[in-house]
Structure formats: structure tokens, C-alpha cells
């Protein structure tokens, strides 16, 4: 798929935007992009609107904004597309951010004021409905975690305040947390600690001490600041 994607990107960039040749190449490119594994999903009823906005963004800006960030073209494309799609999905939920489901909210049903719990009991399907809500909430939580992981990986790539880069082994400034994290989480395939120690000219023992003693706590703090509230299981 990578070769075909590369060829289609080249074809799109070779023709003036809006031309017949450009539209044909972009059409084929969008078909391929929609089949990429790892694109963000949502159970929101207006998810397709967010997705369509994203494809419009891709059509408009892929030639001038997209830059491969890893050895895998597919991974770079997914990362770039999800970076925009995440915010469009978030916009969908932000419209309902103050809306909460309450079982005692008044509802007008057949001209009579009832509360939701009474309606559920009348139908005899209270438990299935509540179980369905539990599954829905769990799905939303998983989608939220997926979006947060993307934000965290983006932080690893950019390190905007240089917190990771400034956290280095005392006698080896090249052995800093951002570079180690990138080799562990952004590089494909991920490097082993043995390979990293060789690349950075540092003993495995010192590398591991620095990683677990300083990098992991720093990464956990950054993840928490970005909104990650689960157990510290993102990094190892």
C-alpha cells in the first residue's frame, strides 16, 4: 500500500489543484486513505460529518502540510489525518458537554409527564437499556484514551517546552528523554534498549537507570497534564 500511496501523492502534487487530472488522482488517493488502519472512530451520530470535514481538509492541504514523520508512510498519514479528525470529533461532543443523562428527568410521553426510569420500567427493558449505556460509555472512554495517546505521541515528537530534551543523563547530553522516547515509541520498528545504548554510547545499566528513574516519571506527569487519568501503563 505504501508504494501506491506514494505514487498517488506524487500524482496529486504534479497537477494544479482543481484540474481534471488532480481531481482524478485525489479521488483515488482518498479511497486508499479511507482504508488505512488506525483512523479514529466515533459512535457519535454525526461522526460522518466530522469525517467529511477531515477529507475536505486532506484534499485541500495534504500537498502543502503533510510531511512524513516516520519510516512508515501509512503511519505518518494516519497520524496527520487523526490530528485533525480528533478535533472534529471533539467538536461533536462539545456541543453536548453540559448534557447529562438523568433517570429522573421529566419527559412528556403521550401527553403525560413521566420520568425516564418510569418509562424504562413500563417497557420492561430497564436492564438492557442501562447495560447498553454502560457499553456506550465504555466505548466513549476508549475513544477518549485513543485521542489522548495521539496527543501524547505528538508531544513526544515536538516537546514544545523542551522538558524531555532537557532531562538528560548527567554525563551524556545526547541521552535525553525525548530521543529515547522517540526511539521507543515513534520509530518503526521500535528500538530495543540495547540498540539505544549503542547508538547513544552509554551503558545499558546507565540508560535503564535514567529511563526508569527520570524519563518514566516525567512522561507520566506530561501524560497527566494532557488529560490521561488511567493507571500509568502507557510507558514501559
Protein Blocks (a to p, Z undefined) as FASTA:
>chain_A
ZZmmmmmmmmmmmpcehiaklmmmmmmmmmmmmmpghiacdfbfklmmmmmmmmmmmmmm
mmmmpccfbfblklmmmmmmmmmmmmmmmmmmmmmmmpccdfkbccdeehiacdfklmmm
mnopmmmmmmmmmmmmmmmmmmmmmmmmmmmmmmmmnomnommmmmccfklmklcfklmm
mmmmmpccdddfklmmmmnopafklmmmmmmmmmmmmmmmmmmmnopabdcfkbZZ
